[in-house]
Amino acid sequence: MKILILEDDEILLETIQELLEDKGYNVDVAINGDEVLNLTFENTYALYIFDVNVPKMNGFELLKELRKAEDNTPVIYMTALVDIQSISQGFHLGASDYLKKPFHPNELILRVEHLLDIPKLLIYQNLEIQQNHILKNNKEIFLTDIQSKIFMELIENLGKVVEAETFYNIIDNHSNSALRFHINKLRNILDIDITNVRGVGYLLEKSGS
C-alpha cells in the first residue's frame, strides 16, 4: 500500500515517513503542493496525508484540484487548524479524516489502518489467503467465483461442518452432484482435504492450519 505525505516541517515529515515504513507501507513525501501534483500524475496512492499550511498550494486548494481531476483517494488532514470553519472546509472538499497537531504516533497509525481497512492474512497449510487472493507456495492461484466462495465458507468455518444448503445457495443449484463437482475441483486445485460429512455437508479440518 502506497501513501503520499505532504508536510513542510521536514523533521515531522521524516518522523511520519519512518513510522509508516516501519509498519510496512510504501511512502512518498512532498513539502509543497506542486510536488504532490507531480507525484500523483506519476503514481497511484492508497492514501494521502496532507498538512494544510504548506507552500505554493495549501492542502485545501490541493484537494480541490485533485477532486476536480476525479482523484478520489482518501485524505487525512493533519493540521493545527482546528477551528470549526477549517474542519468544515476540509470535509466539504472531500477529506476522510482530520487529525489535530500535535498527535500521538499511534493515533495516526490507527486512523490509517481504519481508512485502508487492510484485509486479514490467513494461512492454511501452504496457502496464503487475503481477501480474494490466494497464494500457493508463493504463486497465485486463480479460482472461479463459485470456487472462491465455497473455499471462503470452509476457511471461515474451519473445523466446523458447513451444511450443504449453504453451498447450494452459492452455486444456485440444489444438486448434490453439482456441489460434489465444485468440491472436487477445489480439492485438486488447492491440494487440500475436504471431508464429506454424509447427509450434512463438508468440513475443512483445523489440523491443516
C-alpha positions in Angstrom: 0.0 0.0 0.0 1.5 3.3 -1.1 0.9 6.5 0.9 1.8 10.1 0.0 2.6 12.6 2.8 2.6 16.4 2.4 4.3 18.2 5.2 6.7 21.2 5.1 8.2 20.5 8.5 10.9 18.2 7.4 11.6 16.8 10.8 8.0 15.9 11.3 7.8 14.6 7.7 10.8 12.3 8.3 9.3 11.0 11.5 6.0 10.2 10.0 7.6 8.5 7.0 9.7 6.3 9.2 6.7 5.4 11.4 4.7 4.3 8.4 7.5 2.5 6.7 8.2 0.6 9.9 4.5 -0.6 9.6 5.2 -1.9 6.1 3.8 0.9 4.0 5.5 2.3 0.9 5.8 6.1 1.4 6.4 9.0 -0.8 6.9 12.5 0.6 6.4 16.1 -0.6 7.0 19.5 1.0 4.7 21.6 -1.2 1.5 21.3 -3.2 3.2 21.3 -6.6 5.3 18.3 -5.7 2.2 16.5 -4.7 0.5 17.1 -8.1 3.6 15.9 -9.9 3.8 12.7 -7.8 0.1 12.0 -8.3 0.5 12.2 -12.1 3.2 9.6 -12.0 1.9 7.3 -9.2 -1.2 5.7 -7.7 -1.7 6.0 -4.0 -4.0 4.3 -1.5 -4.0 7.3 0.9 -2.9 10.9 1.1 -1.9 12.5 4.4 -1.8 16.3 4.0 -0.8 19.3 6.1 -2.9 22.4 5.3 -0.5 25.3 5.6 2.2 24.4 3.1 4.0 26.4 0.3 2.8 27.1 -3.3 -0.7 25.4 -2.9 -2.2 24.8 0.5 -3.8 21.5 1.4 -7.3 22.6 0.8 -6.6 24.0 -2.6 -4.7 20.9 -3.4 -7.5 18.6 -2.5 -9.9 20.7 -4.6 -7.6 20.2 -7.6 -7.3 16.5 -7.1 -11.1 16.1 -6.8 -11.6 18.1 -10.0 -9.2 15.6 -11.7 -11.5 12.8 -10.4 -8.9 11.6 -7.9 -10.9 10.1 -5.1 -8.0 8.8 -3.0 -8.9 9.1 0.8 -7.3 12.0 2.6 -6.3 12.6 6.2 -5.6 16.2 7.1 -3.1 16.7 9.9 -3.0 20.3 11.0 -3.0 22.8 13.8 -6.1 24.4 12.2 -8.8 23.1 14.4 -11.5 25.9 14.2 -14.8 24.6 13.0 -14.6 26.6 9.8 -11.4 24.9 8.8 -12.6 21.5 9.7 -15.9 22.0 7.8 -13.9 23.2 4.8 -11.7 20.1 4.8 -14.7 17.7 5.0 -16.7 19.7 2.4 -13.8 19.3 -0.1 -13.8 15.5 0.5 -11.4 14.7 3.3 -11.9 11.4 5.1 -10.4 12.3 8.4 -8.9 15.2 10.4 -6.1 14.9 12.8 -5.1 17.7 15.2 -1.4 18.5 15.7 0.3 17.6 17.9 -0.8 13.9 17.8 0.3 10.6 19.2 2.0 8.4 16.5 -0.2 5.5 17.3 -3.3 7.7 16.7 -2.1 8.3 13.1 -1.5 4.6 12.6 -5.0 3.7 13.9 -6.6 6.2 11.5 -4.5 5.0 8.6 -5.4 1.3 9.2 -9.1 2.2 9.6 -9.2 4.0 6.3 -7.3 1.4 4.4 -9.2 -1.4 6.1 -6.4 -3.9 5.4 -7.7 -7.4 5.0 -6.5 -10.1 7.4 -4.0 -12.6 6.0 -5.0 -16.2 6.6 -2.6 -19.1 6.4 -3.8 -22.7 5.7 -1.1 -25.3 5.0 0.9 -23.9 2.1 -1.9 -21.4 1.2 -2.0 -17.7 1.9 -5.4 -16.1 1.7 -6.0 -12.4 1.7 -9.4 -11.1 0.5 -9.8 -12.6 -3.0 -6.2 -13.5 -3.5 -4.8 -17.0 -2.8 -1.1 -17.9 -3.0 0.1 -21.5 -3.0 3.8 -21.8 -2.4 4.1 -18.1 -3.2 2.3 -18.5 -6.6 -1.1 -17.0 -7.2 -4.0 -19.5 -7.6 -7.0 -18.5 -9.7 -10.4 -19.8 -8.7 -13.8 -19.2 -10.3 -16.2 -17.0 -8.3 -18.1 -20.1 -7.1 -15.0 -22.0 -6.1 -13.7 -18.9 -4.2 -17.0 -18.5 -2.3 -17.1 -22.2 -1.4 -13.5 -22.1 -0.2 -14.0 -19.0 1.9 -17.1 -20.6 3.6 -14.8 -23.6 4.5 -12.0 -21.3 5.7 -14.2 -19.1 7.8 -15.8 -22.1 9.4 -12.5 -24.0 9.9 -13.1 -27.2 11.9 -16.8 -26.9 11.6 -19.2 -28.7 9.2 -20.7 -26.3 6.7 -24.2 -27.6 5.7 -24.8 -28.5 2.1 -27.7 -26.0 1.9 -25.1 -23.1 2.4 -23.2 -24.3 -0.7 -26.4 -24.8 -2.7 -27.1 -21.1 -2.2 -23.7 -20.3 -3.6 -23.9 -22.5 -6.7 -27.6 -21.6 -7.2 -28.2 -25.3 -7.8 -29.7 -27.8 -5.2 -27.9 -30.6 -7.0 -25.6 -32.8 -4.9 -23.7 -33.8 -8.0 -23.1 -30.2 -8.9 -21.8 -29.5 -5.4 -19.5 -32.5 -5.5 -18.1 -31.3 -8.8 -17.1 -27.9 -7.3 -15.7 -29.5 -4.1 -13.6 -31.9 -6.2 -12.3 -29.1 -8.3 -11.2 -27.3 -5.1 -9.5 -30.4 -3.8 -7.5 -30.8 -7.0 -6.6 -27.1 -7.5 -5.6 -26.4 -3.9 -4.4 -29.9 -2.9 -6.4 -29.9 0.3 -8.6 -32.5 2.1 -12.2 -31.5 2.3 -14.2 -34.1 4.3 -17.7 -35.1 3.1 -19.9 -35.5 6.2 -22.5 -37.7 4.7 -26.0 -36.2 4.8 -24.8 -33.0 6.4 -22.2 -31.1 4.4 -18.4 -30.5 4.2 -15.6 -29.9 6.6 -12.1 -28.4 6.4 -10.1 -29.7 9.3 -8.2 -27.3 11.6 -5.2 -29.6 11.7 -4.1 -28.1 8.4 -3.7 -24.6 9.8 
